[in-house]
Amino acid sequence: MQNRITQLFGIEYPIIQAGMIWASGWRLASAVSNAGGLGLLGAGSMYPEVLEEHIIKCKKATDKPFGVNVPMLYPDIEKLMEIIVSHGVKIVFTSAGNPKTWTGFLKEKGITVVHVVSSVKFALKAQEAGVDAVVAEGFEAGGHNGRDETTTMVLIPSVKEKITVPLIAAGGIATGRAMLAAMVLGADGVQVGSRFVATPEASSHESFKKRVVEAQEGDTQLTLKELAPVRLLKNKFYQDVQEAYAKGASVDDLRTLLGRARAKRGMFEGDMEEGELEIGQVAGLIHAVKPAAEIVAELMAEFQKAKLKVNGY
């Protein structure tokens, strides 16, 4: 299946595995890349030396293209970029910040740059900054999210109307049917996050994977908008946040409640009650832990089947 995204990255299918914190290590990224998609290492939860280790191991595990997702708010981002360049990584996805800051530097090094946005306004800014493609992520997505709460179905055609660079849809995509819908709306490819959490290769804790599989529709909520909007599975920590709101908590109160490393505590260390459990709304459609390669194959098979069904109308 060849289009602007497969050609841009040199991959077989226009499927990108999101670079999620505490889930996207070298095992997951290499597995997705070996299956024909584009695997991403999630640098947001890695110290620089840990990222370096994962890049080295990913290179040994696959001879296919892979990339690194770098949140712009990362405190030692200069060190991450040095490691990425020194190890010859060819694809970088940036998020949570101004794309102008690093796009020029990366492009000068011959690196393909993609920026993640949640609005038309920021999609245009990313294009102006010179990125090679844009990921437009609807508020269905897990983890940190846009403040405007624009859904994927609205966001993708709105962004498509305004930009000329390739467009990747994200947020609520875990099936081939959703992939087809996104591409009908104007996307050239899809970025899939939550579905790849429920894989043996994901580095997240087994208890978290189990909770994702058990999740039902309505079990996630976007919250903490005063700090940085984040979609979470409902648990004791989430209920504590709601109680704090009910008592009129200030931004400082919320920041104190959140504390440090709460996402690591939940998703990586397995504390299902006190941890921050970031996952998308689409968790309600994820019913089993499956190998990443099997998920890629299922996405493509279902995509083709849905396409034939639509063409038959």
C-alpha positions in Angstrom: 0.0 0.0 0.0 1.9 3.1 -1.2 0.9 6.7 -0.5 2.6 9.8 0.9 3.2 8.4 4.3 4.6 5.0 3.3 6.9 6.8 0.8 8.0 9.4 3.4 9.1 6.9 5.9 10.0 4.0 3.6 7.5 1.6 5.2 5.0 -0.9 3.9 1.8 0.2 5.7 0.7 3.8 6.7 0.5 2.7 10.4 2.6 4.5 13.0 2.9 3.2 16.6 2.7 6.2 18.9 5.7 6.9 21.1 4.0 6.5 24.4 5.7 7.0 27.8 6.3 3.8 29.7 5.1 1.6 26.9 7.2 2.3 23.8 10.6 0.7 24.2 12.8 -1.0 21.7 10.8 -4.3 21.8 7.6 -2.7 20.7 9.1 -0.2 18.2 11.1 -3.0 16.5 8.2 -5.3 16.4 5.9 -2.8 14.7 8.6 -1.8 12.2 9.3 -5.5 11.4 5.6 -5.9 10.7 5.6 -3.2 8.1 4.5 -0.1 10.2 6.7 2.6 11.8 7.7 1.9 15.4 8.5 4.9 17.7 10.5 4.9 20.9 8.9 7.0 23.5 11.7 9.2 24.8 9.5 11.2 27.2 9.9 8.5 29.9 13.6 7.8 29.3 16.8 9.3 30.7 19.2 10.2 27.9 21.3 7.1 28.5 18.2 4.9 28.5 17.2 6.3 25.2 20.6 5.6 23.8 20.4 2.0 25.0 16.9 1.6 23.4 18.1 3.0 20.0 21.1 0.6 20.0 18.9 -2.4 20.8 16.2 -1.3 18.3 18.8 -1.1 15.5 19.9 -4.6 16.3 16.3 -5.9 16.4 15.2 -4.4 13.0 16.7 -3.3 9.8 13.5 -1.4 9.0 12.8 2.3 9.6 12.0 3.4 13.2 11.8 6.8 14.9 11.8 8.6 18.3 9.1 10.6 19.8 10.4 13.6 21.8 8.2 15.8 23.9 9.4 19.4 23.6 9.0 19.9 27.4 11.6 17.3 28.2 14.1 19.0 30.6 17.3 17.6 29.0 16.1 17.7 25.4 19.5 18.9 24.2 21.0 15.6 25.3 18.2 13.6 23.7 18.8 15.4 20.4 22.5 14.8 20.6 22.0 11.1 21.0 19.4 10.9 18.2 21.8 12.6 15.8 24.9 10.7 16.9 23.2 7.3 16.4 21.8 8.2 13.0 18.1 8.1 13.8 16.3 9.2 10.6 12.8 10.0 11.9 11.8 12.2 14.9 8.2 13.0 16.0 8.0 16.0 18.3 5.1 16.9 20.5 4.0 19.2 23.4 5.8 22.4 22.4 6.8 24.8 19.6 8.0 22.9 16.5 10.2 25.8 15.5 12.6 25.1 18.3 14.1 21.9 16.9 12.7 21.4 13.4 15.4 23.4 11.6 18.2 21.7 13.6 16.9 18.2 12.8 16.2 18.9 9.1 19.8 20.2 8.7 20.9 16.7 9.9 18.8 15.0 7.3 16.2 13.9 9.7 12.5 13.6 8.8 10.4 15.6 11.3 6.8 15.1 12.2 5.0 17.2 14.8 1.9 16.2 16.9 -0.9 18.8 17.2 -4.5 19.0 18.5 -5.8 22.0 16.4 -5.7 23.6 13.0 -3.9 26.6 14.4 -0.9 24.4 15.6 -1.0 22.3 12.4 -0.4 25.5 10.4 2.4 26.5 12.8 4.0 23.1 12.4 3.8 23.4 8.6 5.3 26.9 8.7 8.1 25.5 10.8 9.1 23.1 8.0 7.9 19.7 9.3 7.6 16.9 6.8 4.2 15.7 8.1 1.7 16.5 10.9 -0.1 14.2 13.4 -3.5 15.6 14.2 -4.7 14.0 17.5 -8.3 14.2 18.6 -9.3 14.4 22.2 -10.3 10.7 22.3 -6.6 10.0 22.6 -4.9 8.8 25.8 -2.3 10.7 27.7 -1.8 14.5 27.4 -4.3 16.1 25.1 -5.6 19.3 23.5 -7.5 21.8 25.7 -10.1 22.4 23.1 -11.4 18.8 23.2 -11.8 18.6 19.4 -12.8 15.1 18.3 -10.8 13.2 15.7 -13.8 13.2 13.3 -13.9 17.0 13.4 -10.2 17.6 13.6 -8.9 15.6 10.6 -11.0 17.2 7.9 -10.5 20.6 9.5 -6.7 20.2 9.4 -6.8 18.6 5.9 -8.5 21.7 4.6 -5.6 24.0 5.7 -2.3 22.1 5.2 -0.5 20.6 2.3 2.0 18.3 4.0 1.0 14.7 4.7 -1.5 14.2 7.5 -1.5 11.4 10.1 -4.7 10.9 12.1 -4.5 9.9 15.8 -7.0 9.5 18.6 -9.5 6.7 18.9 -8.0 4.5 16.2 -7.6 0.8 17.1 -9.3 -1.0 14.2 -9.0 -1.2 10.5 -12.5 0.3 10.2 -11.3 3.4 12.1 -8.2 3.5 9.9 -10.4 3.6 6.8 -12.6 6.3 8.3 -9.6 8.5 9.2 -8.3 8.2 5.6 -11.7 8.9 4.1 -11.7 12.1 6.3 -8.4 13.1 4.7 -5.6 11.4 6.6 -2.7 9.8 4.7 -2.0 7.4 7.6 -2.8 6.7 11.2 -1.0 6.8 14.5 -2.1 4.1 16.9 -1.3 4.3 20.6 -3.7 2.5 23.0 -4.0 -0.6 20.9 -0.2 -1.2 21.1 -0.2 -0.9 24.9 -2.0 -4.2 25.1 0.9 -6.2 23.5 3.5 -8.5 25.0 6.2 -6.2 23.6 5.0 -3.0 25.3 7.2 -2.1 28.3 4.2 -1.1 30.5 3.3 -3.2 33.5 1.2 -6.3 33.0 -1.4 -5.1 35.5 -1.9 -1.9 33.4 -2.3 -4.0 30.2 -4.9 -6.1 32.1 -6.8 -2.9 33.1 -6.8 -1.7 29.5 -8.3 -4.9 28.3 -10.9 -4.9 31.0 -11.9 -1.2 30.3 -15.4 -0.4 29.1 -16.8 2.6 27.3 -16.9 5.5 29.6 -14.0 4.3 31.9 -11.6 7.1 30.8 -11.9 10.8 31.4 -10.0 13.9 30.4 -9.0 15.8 33.5 -6.4 18.1 35.1 -6.8 20.7 32.4 -5.4 23.4 34.7 -2.0 21.7 34.6 -1.8 19.7 31.3 -5.0 17.9 30.1 -4.6 14.2 30.4 -7.0 11.3 29.7 -6.9 8.7 32.4 -8.6 5.4 33.4 -10.8 6.0 36.4 -9.2 4.7 39.6 -8.5 5.9 43.2 -6.2 8.6 42.0 -8.8 9.9 39.5 -11.4 9.9 42.3 -9.0 11.9 44.5 -8.7 14.4 41.7 -12.5 14.7 41.4 -12.8 15.2 45.2 -10.2 17.9 45.0 -12.2 19.7 42.3 -15.3 19.4 44.4 -13.5 21.1 47.3 -12.4 24.0 45.0 -8.7 22.9 44.7 -6.3 25.5 43.3 -3.7 24.8 40.6 -1.1 24.4 43.3 -3.3 22.0 45.2 -3.7 19.9 42.0 0.0 20.0 41.4 0.7 18.8 44.9 -1.8 16.0 44.5 -0.3 14.9 41.2 3.2 14.9 42.7 6.1 13.4 40.8 6.4 10.2 38.8 2.7 9.3 39.2 2.5 8.0 35.6 5.5 5.8 36.1 4.0 4.5 39.4 0.9 3.4 37.5 1.8 2.4 34.0 5.3 1.1 34.6 5.3 0.0 38.2 1.8 -1.4 38.3 0.1 0.6 41.1 -3.5 0.5 39.7 -5.0 2.6 42.5 -2.6 5.5 43.2 -0.9 5.6 39.7 -1.8 7.8 36.8 -3.2 5.4 34.1 -3.1 7.1 30.7 -5.1 5.5 27.9 -7.5 6.5 25.2 -11.3 6.2 25.0 -10.8 3.3 22.5 -9.6 1.1 25.4 -13.3 -0.1 25.5 -12.7 -1.8 22.1 -9.5 -3.6 23.1 -10.3 -7.1 24.3 -7.1 -9.0 24.4 -3.3 -8.7 24.7 -1.9 -9.6 21.2 1.6 -9.5 19.6 2.3 -6.2 17.8 2.8 -8.0 14.4 -0.7 -9.6 14.8 -2.2 -6.2 15.4 -0.6 -4.7 12.3 -1.9 -7.6 10.2 -5.4 -7.3 11.7 -5.5 -3.6 11.1 -4.6 -4.0 7.4 -7.0 -7.0 6.9 -9.9 -5.2 8.5 -9.0 -2.0 6.6 -9.2 -3.9 3.2 -12.4 -5.7 4.2 -14.1 -2.4 5.3 -12.9 -0.8 2.1 -14.5 -3.5 0.0 -17.7 -3.2 2.0 -17.9 0.5 1.5 -17.2 0.1 -2.3 -20.0 -2.3 -2.5 -22.6 0.2 -1.4 
